[in-house]
């Protein structure tokens, strides 16, 4: 599954922060500031304004109501062009032009079409293709109130042990689709005298954890949170819940977030990391 590069960016910052001679609390505060700053960028998840599923054949896109895919008014031209889906091939023909352009849907480096303050690109999820649109002038971005975090809690930072088994596990996303993802094993740690387990999958050169806990009822995002860690070193995983963060679905209905597997429901409240985003956050049914 290609994901969001969120974890990769956060992990890169973790590695950079580790080179500074700062205290543990200072390093977490720096991570929090980096997280806030990232969401304020003009291409962040807060700029998403559409997720349009392509139908075979022609799909028109623009701000005009007659288009198949309607972009925000005043942000894009009335008619931007036509996307054409044929099998596994997607092309784009700009309005007023006859020559179509093939579009890459590589998640890490897609071909981006710009139209006014809007940009859009093609993604593939399972066997379906969609257009994801962003607007650098998005009201959601303009009114972003910033994130809130629990106080830094060193007791929720663990040197956990990886129990390898190398298997694939099903990961459900908010669209109801399931992907099989490679998991290196179970990560084991002890908290308040009880052994706990979480199963990660891979995201780039990190372990990617999707987890739920009792704070999801009112303090944190109800569908669960995410956490990236460095890959294990000699079987040890640096598992720090103070670096846990909300999925993109917290901020926008146009993301295709994965959901925590059942075995990643922790029985104790994880009062560390990012809290539920307040004003204007998107609600999803609890799973």
C-alpha positions in Angstrom: 0.0 0.0 0.0 1.3 3.4 -0.9 0.5 5.8 1.9 1.0 9.5 2.6 4.7 10.1 3.1 3.6 11.6 6.5 5.6 9.0 8.4 8.6 9.3 6.1 8.8 13.1 6.7 8.3 12.7 10.4 10.9 9.9 10.6 13.4 12.1 8.7 12.9 14.9 11.2 13.4 12.4 14.0 16.7 11.4 12.6 17.8 15.0 12.2 16.6 15.9 15.7 18.6 13.1 17.1 21.8 14.8 16.1 21.1 17.8 18.2 22.3 18.1 21.8 18.8 18.7 23.2 16.9 17.1 26.1 14.3 14.4 25.4 11.5 16.8 26.1 13.0 19.5 23.8 13.3 16.9 21.0 9.6 16.0 21.3 8.6 19.7 21.4 10.7 20.2 18.2 8.8 17.3 16.6 5.5 18.9 17.5 6.5 22.2 16.0 7.6 20.4 12.8 4.3 18.6 12.7 2.3 21.8 13.0 4.5 23.5 10.4 4.1 20.7 7.9 0.3 20.9 8.0 0.5 24.7 7.3 2.4 24.1 4.0 0.5 25.0 0.8 0.5 21.3 -0.4 -0.5 19.7 2.9 -3.4 17.4 3.6 -5.4 20.5 4.7 -5.5 21.7 1.1 -7.4 18.6 -0.2 -10.7 19.7 -1.9 -11.7 16.6 -3.8 -11.3 12.9 -4.4 -13.0 11.9 -7.7 -13.2 8.3 -8.8 -12.5 7.9 -12.5 -15.0 6.2 -14.8 -13.9 4.4 -18.0 -13.7 6.8 -20.9 -13.8 10.6 -20.6 -14.1 12.5 -17.3 -14.3 16.3 -17.5 -12.9 18.5 -14.7 -13.2 22.2 -13.9 -15.1 24.7 -11.7 -18.2 24.7 -13.9 -21.2 22.7 -12.7 -21.4 20.8 -16.0 -18.1 19.0 -15.4 -18.0 15.4 -14.2 -15.6 16.5 -11.5 -16.3 20.0 -10.1 -13.5 22.0 -8.6 -13.9 24.9 -6.1 -15.5 28.0 -7.7 -13.1 30.9 -8.2 -10.1 28.6 -7.6 -9.9 27.0 -11.1 -11.1 27.7 -14.7 -14.6 26.8 -15.7 -13.3 24.0 -17.9 -9.8 22.6 -17.2 -9.8 19.6 -19.4 -10.7 15.9 -19.8 -9.2 12.9 -18.1 -9.5 9.6 -20.0 -9.3 6.2 -18.4 -8.7 3.1 -20.5 -7.7 0.0 -18.7 -4.6 0.9 -16.6 -3.9 4.0 -18.7 -4.9 7.6 -17.7 -4.4 10.6 -20.0 -5.3 14.3 -19.7 -6.3 16.6 -22.5 -6.3 20.3 -21.6 -9.4 22.3 -22.7 -8.9 23.7 -26.1 -6.1 21.3 -27.0 -6.3 18.1 -29.0 -3.2 16.1 -27.8 -3.7 14.0 -24.7 -0.8 13.6 -22.1 -0.2 10.3 -20.4 -0.3 10.7 -16.6 1.8 8.8 -14.1 0.0 7.6 -10.9 3.2 6.8 -8.9 2.3 7.9 -5.4 5.8 9.2 -4.7 6.1 11.2 -8.0 2.8 11.6 -9.8 2.2 13.9 -12.7 0.5 17.0 -11.4 -1.8 19.3 -13.4 -2.1 22.9 -12.2 -5.1 25.1 -12.8 -5.4 28.4 -10.9 -4.7 27.7 -7.2 -5.8 24.1 -7.7 -3.6 21.2 -8.6 -4.6 17.6 -9.1 -3.1 14.2 -9.8 -4.1 10.6 -10.3 -3.9 7.9 -7.6 -4.6 4.2 -7.7 -6.3 2.4 -4.8 -6.8 -1.3 -5.2 -8.1 -1.7 -8.8 -9.7 1.8 -8.9 -8.3 5.1 -10.1 -9.1 8.5 -8.7 -8.2 12.2 -9.0 -7.0 13.9 -5.9 -7.3 17.7 -6.0 -5.6 20.3 -3.7 -6.2 24.0 -3.4 -3.5 26.2 -2.0 -6.2 28.7 -1.0 -8.3 26.1 0.8 -10.4 27.6 3.7 -9.5 24.5 5.8 -5.8 25.5 5.5 -6.5 29.2 6.1 -8.5 28.4 9.3 -6.2 25.7 10.6 -6.1 26.3 14.4 -3.0 24.3 15.1 -2.6 20.9 16.9 -2.7 20.2 20.6 -0.6 17.5 22.4 -0.6 15.7 25.6 2.2 16.7 28.0 5.4 14.8 27.2 5.3 11.5 29.0 8.7 9.6 29.1 6.9 6.6 30.7 5.3 6.0 27.3 8.6 5.7 25.5 9.7 2.1 25.3 12.7 0.0 24.1 10.4 -2.7 22.8 11.3 -6.2 21.5 10.4 -7.4 18.0 9.2 -11.0 18.0 9.6 -11.8 14.3 7.2 -13.9 12.3 7.2 -12.3 8.8 3.6 -12.6 7.7 1.1 -10.6 5.7 -1.9 -9.1 7.4 -5.1 -7.5 6.1 -5.4 -3.7 6.5 -8.8 -2.2 6.0 -9.1 1.4 4.9 -12.0 4.0 5.2 -13.2 3.1 1.8 -14.0 -0.5 2.9 -11.1 -1.9 0.9 -8.6 -4.4 2.3 -4.9 -4.7 1.3 -2.5 -7.4 2.4 0.6 -5.7 4.0 3.9 -7.2 5.1 4.5 -7.2 8.8 7.9 -8.2 10.3 6.4 -9.5 13.5 4.9 -8.4 16.8 6.5 -5.7 18.9 6.3 -6.5 22.7 6.7 -4.0 25.6 5.7 -3.9 29.2 3.6 -1.1 30.7 2.4 -0.9 34.3 3.5 -4.5 34.9 1.6 -6.0 31.9 3.0 -7.2 28.6 1.5 -5.4 25.6 1.7 -6.2 21.9 1.4 -4.2 18.6 1.9 -5.4 15.1 3.5 -2.9 12.6 3.7 -2.9 8.9 6.4 -1.3 6.8 6.4 2.3 5.5 9.5 3.1 3.6 12.5 2.5 5.9 10.3 2.7 9.1 7.9 0.5 11.0 4.4 1.9 10.7 2.0 1.4 13.6 -1.8 1.9 13.4 -3.3 1.7 16.9 -6.4 2.4 19.0 -6.8 2.9 22.7 -9.4 4.2 25.2 -8.5 7.8 24.6 -10.2 7.5 21.2 -13.5 7.9 22.9 -13.0 11.6 23.6 -9.4 12.8 23.7 -7.9 11.5 20.5 -9.1 10.8 17.0 -11.8 8.2 17.2 -10.6 6.0 14.3 -7.1 5.7 15.9 -3.7 7.2 15.5 -0.4 6.5 13.7 3.2 6.1 14.8 6.5 5.6 12.8 9.6 4.2 14.4 13.1 3.4 13.0 13.6 -0.2 11.9 14.7 -2.6 14.7 18.3 -2.6 15.8 19.4 -6.0 17.2 15.7 -6.8 17.6 14.9 -3.6 19.6 12.3 -1.1 18.5 12.4 2.5 19.7 8.7 2.8 20.4 7.7 6.4 21.5 4.0 7.2 21.8 4.9 10.8 22.3 5.4 10.9 18.6 2.0 9.4 17.7 -0.1 11.5 15.3 -3.5 11.8 13.7 -4.2 10.3 10.2 -5.1 12.6 7.4 -8.8 11.7 7.7 -8.8 13.8 10.8 -8.6 16.9 8.7 -10.3 16.0 5.4 -12.9 13.6 3.9 -10.7 13.2 0.8 -8.0 10.9 2.3 -8.0 7.1 2.0 -6.7 6.3 5.5 -5.9 2.7 6.7 -7.5 1.6 9.9 -5.9 -0.2 12.9 -6.0 -4.0 12.8 -8.0 -5.5 15.7 -4.9 -6.8 17.4 -3.6 -3.2 17.7 -6.3 -2.1 20.2 -4.4 -1.3 23.4 -6.3 -1.7 26.7 -4.7 1.3 28.5 -5.1 5.0 27.7 -2.2 6.3 25.6 -2.1 9.8 26.9 0.8 10.9 24.8 1.3 12.4 21.4 -1.3 14.3 19.3 -4.8 14.9 20.6 -8.0 15.0 18.5 -8.1 18.0 16.3 -10.9 20.3 17.5 -12.8 22.7 15.4 -13.8 21.4 12.0 -12.3 17.9 12.2 -14.0 15.2 10.2 -15.8 12.5 12.1 -15.6 8.8 11.1 -17.6 6.0 12.7 -15.7 4.1 15.4 -14.6 0.7 14.3 
